[in-house]
Amino acid sequence: EARGDTAAALQWYEASDGSWFPRDLRLSQAAIALNAGRLPAASGAIATYLTENDQDARAYSLRAAIREAAGDRGEAAADLGQAFAWSKLNDLDVL
């Protein structure tokens, strides 16, 4: 990921699926896929993350970005509202 090799980074994240603490790697995987324009992969990673932790403002903020990139502004706005509710003003990225 740090080398800028998106394909290798995504492959590594997919291979790390059975790790002991996979939650935050799902956030990274979703962000990398989004930045690479791979919206289905980004959506899948964030959906998996939210089944493991549905109380994380970062996840809702990232899902909003994914949905906005897909042209779904209504769902993106709802996700930003959820991110704001979970963050309680601690995460200014959702503003």
C-alpha positions in Angstrom: 0.0 0.0 0.0 2.8 2.4 0.9 4.6 1.7 -2.3 1.5 2.7 -4.3 0.9 -0.7 -5.6 -2.9 -0.9 -5.3 -3.3 -4.3 -6.9 -0.7 -5.9 -4.5 -2.2 -4.1 -1.5 -5.7 -5.4 -2.3 -4.4 -8.9 -2.9 -2.7 -8.8 0.5 -5.8 -7.6 2.2 -7.8 -10.4 0.6 -5.2 -13.0 1.7 -5.3 -11.6 5.3 -9.0 -12.5 5.6 -8.3 -15.1 8.3 -6.2 -12.9 10.5 -7.0 -12.5 14.2 -7.9 -8.8 14.0 -9.3 -8.2 10.5 -11.6 -5.3 11.3 -9.4 -2.3 10.6 -7.9 -3.9 7.6 -11.4 -4.0 6.1 -11.4 -0.2 6.4 -8.1 0.1 4.6 -9.2 -2.4 2.0 -12.4 -0.4 1.3 -10.5 2.9 1.1 -7.9 1.5 -1.3 -10.6 -0.1 -3.5 -12.5 3.2 -3.5 -9.4 5.2 -4.5 -8.8 2.7 -7.3 -12.3 3.1 -8.6 -13.2 -0.5 -7.6 -16.6 0.3 -6.1 -17.9 -3.3 -5.8 -14.8 -4.3 -3.9 -15.0 -1.2 -1.7 -18.7 -1.9 -1.0 -18.0 -5.5 -0.2 -15.2 -4.7 2.2 -17.2 -2.0 4.1 -20.3 -4.3 4.2 -18.2 -7.0 5.8 -16.7 -4.5 8.3 -20.1 -3.2 9.3 -21.3 -6.8 10.1 -18.3 -6.9 12.6 -18.7 -3.4 14.0 -21.7 -1.3 13.1 -20.9 1.4 15.6 -17.9 3.0 13.9 -18.3 6.5 12.5 -15.3 5.9 10.2 -17.1 3.0 8.5 -20.2 5.1 7.9 -18.2 8.0 6.6 -16.3 5.7 4.2 -19.5 4.0 3.1 -20.9 7.5 2.4 -17.9 8.2 0.1 -18.4 4.9 -1.7 -22.1 5.5 -2.2 -21.4 9.1 -3.4 -18.9 7.7 -5.9 -21.6 5.3 -7.1 -24.0 8.2 -7.5 -26.3 7.3 -4.6 -26.4 10.6 -2.8 -29.5 9.8 -0.7 -27.9 6.8 0.9 -24.6 8.7 1.2 -26.3 11.5 3.1 -27.9 8.9 5.4 -24.5 7.3 6.1 -23.0 10.7 6.9 -25.9 11.3 9.4 -25.1 7.9 11.0 -21.4 8.8 11.1 -22.1 12.1 12.8 -24.4 10.3 15.3 -21.6 7.8 16.2 -18.8 10.4 16.3 -20.5 12.9 18.6 -18.3 15.7 17.2 -15.1 13.7 17.8 -14.5 13.0 14.2 -14.6 16.2 12.2 -14.2 14.4 8.9 -18.0 13.8 8.9 -18.8 17.5 8.9 
